[in-house]
């Protein structure tokens, strides 16, 4: 995927930034922890690296000049290759409890046109006594409703990093989500999204939660790279 999306140097760059963001805390936590716990932290580093790589590779694309007569090819080279989602998210435990709120940042790109898209995102939830970082990687099947509206059904894992009363617990959940995207213009440069989701934790207690996120879409143009 890294080779398709951009320059080879952008992947190490994204990984280095991700390590600076969350790697140090993960290394300290690994001391004396069960072997699976630091793996969740390292996986979160990889997810953040994927998210940053999508941004770096898209911003580093250089379009090749086309002949003036080949307008269709020029339009293809300026189509959206990465979509940034910037907004807010909320989540409720289905068994009760207060709703939690968090900022939300995600990026997604097309792996196979009309069939598969991949999205990586992160949301930090804060309450009075707890801090929870949710990092997800979703595989989505897109449907075009119109030239200005899309729907995607996605499924994938969520890494949850919970710090409560001085204790840190990492766990894995499964997520099912529906992503509605609305674009005011046909070029898909700016728009808005609404994404309801259901999470099922594989940790003890099997917590279940419902959530919804929404916000701004930013389409980043670049050369036509995805599969057909």
Secondary structure in CASP SS format (residue, H / E / C, confidence):
PFRMAT SS
TARGET T0000
AUTHOR 0000-0000-0000
METHOD secondary structure of the structure
MODEL  1
X C 1.00
X H 1.00
X H 1.00
X H 1.00
X H 1.00
X C 1.00
X C 1.00
X C 1.00
X H 1.00
X H 1.00
X H 1.00
X H 1.00
X H 1.00
X H 1.00
X H 1.00
X H 1.00
X H 1.00
X H 1.00
X H 1.00
X H 1.00
X H 1.00
X H 1.00
X H 1.00
X H 1.00
X H 1.00
X H 1.00
X H 1.00
X H 1.00
X H 1.00
X H 1.00
X C 1.00
X C 1.00
X C 1.00
X C 1.00
X H 1.00
X H 1.00
X H 1.00
X H 1.00
X H 1.00
X H 1.00
X H 1.00
X H 1.00
X H 1.00
X H 1.00
X H 1.00
X H 1.00
X H 1.00
X H 1.00
X H 1.00
X H 1.00
X H 1.00
X H 1.00
X H 1.00
X H 1.00
X H 1.00
X H 1.00
X H 1.00
X H 1.00
X H 1.00
X C 1.00
X C 1.00
X C 1.00
X C 1.00
X C 1.00
X C 1.00
X C 1.00
X C 1.00
X C 1.00
X C 1.00
X C 1.00
X H 1.00
X H 1.00
X H 1.00
X H 1.00
X H 1.00
X H 1.00
X H 1.00
X C 1.00
X C 1.00
X E 1.00
X E 1.00
X E 1.00
X E 1.00
X E 1.00
X E 1.00
X E 1.00
X E 1.00
X E 1.00
X E 1.00
X E 1.00
X E 1.00
X E 1.00
X E 1.00
X C 1.00
X C 1.00
X C 1.00
X C 1.00
X C 1.00
X C 1.00
X E 1.00
X E 1.00
X E 1.00
X E 1.00
X E 1.00
X E 1.00
X E 1.00
X E 1.00
X E 1.00
X E 1.00
X E 1.00
X E 1.00
X E 1.00
X C 1.00
X C 1.00
X C 1.00
X E 1.00
X E 1.00
X E 1.00
X E 1.00
X E 1.00
X E 1.00
X E 1.00
X E 1.00
X E 1.00
X E 1.00
X E 1.00
X C 1.00
X C 1.00
X C 1.00
X E 1.00
X E 1.00
X E 1.00
X E 1.00
X E 1.00
X E 1.00
X E 1.00
X E 1.00
X E 1.00
X E 1.00
X E 1.00
X E 1.00
X E 1.00
X E 1.00
X E 1.00
X E 1.00
X E 1.00
X C 1.00
X C 1.00
X E 1.00
X E 1.00
X E 1.00
X E 1.00
X E 1.00
X E 1.00
X E 1.00
X E 1.00
X E 1.00
X E 1.00
X E 1.00
X E 1.00
X E 1.00
X E 1.00
X E 1.00
X E 1.00
X C 1.00
X C 1.00
X E 1.00
X E 1.00
X E 1.00
X E 1.00
X E 1.00
X E 1.00
X E 1.00
X E 1.00
X E 1.00
X E 1.00
X E 1.00
X E 1.00
X E 1.00
X E 1.00
X E 1.00
X E 1.00
X E 1.00
X C 1.00
X C 1.00
X C 1.00
X C 1.00
X C 1.00
X C 1.00
X E 1.00
X E 1.00
X E 1.00
X E 1.00
X E 1.00
X E 1.00
X E 1.00
X E 1.00
X E 1.00
X E 1.00
X E 1.00
X E 1.00
X C 1.00
X C 1.00
X C 1.00
X C 1.00
X C 1.00
X C 1.00
X E 1.00
X E 1.00
X E 1.00
X E 1.00
X E 1.00
X E 1.00
X E 1.00
X E 1.00
X E 1.00
X E 1.00
X E 1.00
X E 1.00
X E 1.00
X E 1.00
X C 1.00
X C 1.00
X C 1.00
X C 1.00
X C 1.00
X E 1.00
X C 1.00
END
